[in-house]
């Protein structure tokens, strides 16, 4: 163990930050630099916690983008799957995160920009059907209200999981963990364009993503 202030797993578990951080990870939250002491604790304790979580059938993943999460390899802690609507919102937020204009605004994006991007990528009718699959008929009169309500629900779920912070009713702070939604297109020459195509086709994958050539779309080649 190098660079850790903890000499044993027992010391890690007795630390005041362990209970809350452990519960957050088990609930599926991505703990990032924005979480302050919880993230610093994981960086310091990672060498001890990695074998600890493997005993529960999970891998403690640390990404260079600046966040941790638990990746289940079995059923002991269960698997949490996002709905199609939540995946769609997450992928679109990832596109906004990759947009240079978002960086210019300190990683903060307006909800209206998110709604416009969603509608522009797949169209309002498809958006309503994806966000609310139980609705049989498309009613243009209530489409905007339906979209806002369902996107709001998805944002609350994504915030609980550490993908985004809700600043207020109009603004969102995008977190690095959103890059998990871009995993299927990482390594491509134009990942933003490839992710847009995935969103438009209604395809979603949250995880480590395919490796090698399998990550490429039909008309994209892996970056050298």
VENWOZI-V799884 format. One record per pair of residues at least 6 apart in sequence whose C-alpha atoms are under 7 Angstrom apart, sorted by the first residue. I is the first residue (numbers start at 0). J is the second residue. Records with the same first field share a line. If there is no record, write none. Layout:
I=J ; J
//
This chain:
0=46
3=43 ; 44
4=43
5=11 ; 44
7=47
8=47
11=17 ; 44
16=37 ; 40
20=37
24=68 ; 69
27=69 ; 160
28=68 ; 159 ; 160 ; 161
29=66 ; 67 ; 68 ; 160 ; 161 ; 162 ; 176
30=38 ; 66 ; 67 ; 68 ; 161
31=38 ; 65 ; 66 ; 67
32=38 ; 65 ; 66
49=58 ; 59
52=58 ; 59
55=75
56=71 ; 72 ; 73 ; 75
57=69 ; 70 ; 71 ; 72
58=69 ; 70 ; 71
59=67 ; 68 ; 69 ; 70
60=67 ; 68 ; 69 ; 70
61=67 ; 68
64=175
65=175
66=176
71=78
83=129
84=129 ; 130
85=153
86=203
87=198
88=153
89=177 ; 180
90=180 ; 198
91=117
92=177
93=177 ; 178 ; 180 ; 181
94=191
95=101
96=106 ; 173
101=107 ; 108
106=172 ; 173
107=170 ; 171 ; 172 ; 173
108=170 ; 171 ; 172
109=169 ; 170 ; 171
110=169 ; 170 ; 171
118=126
120=199
121=199
124=137
127=142 ; 145 ; 146
128=134
130=149
157=163
158=164 ; 165
162=173 ; 174 ; 176 ; 177
163=171 ; 172 ; 173 ; 174
164=171 ; 172 ; 173
165=171 ; 172
166=172
179=205 ; 206
180=204 ; 205
181=194
182=206 ; 207 ; 208
183=204 ; 208 ; 209 ; 214
184=190 ; 193 ; 194 ; 214 ; 215
186=221 ; 222
187=215 ; 219 ; 220 ; 221 ; 222
188=220 ; 221 ; 222
197=203
212=221
215=221
//
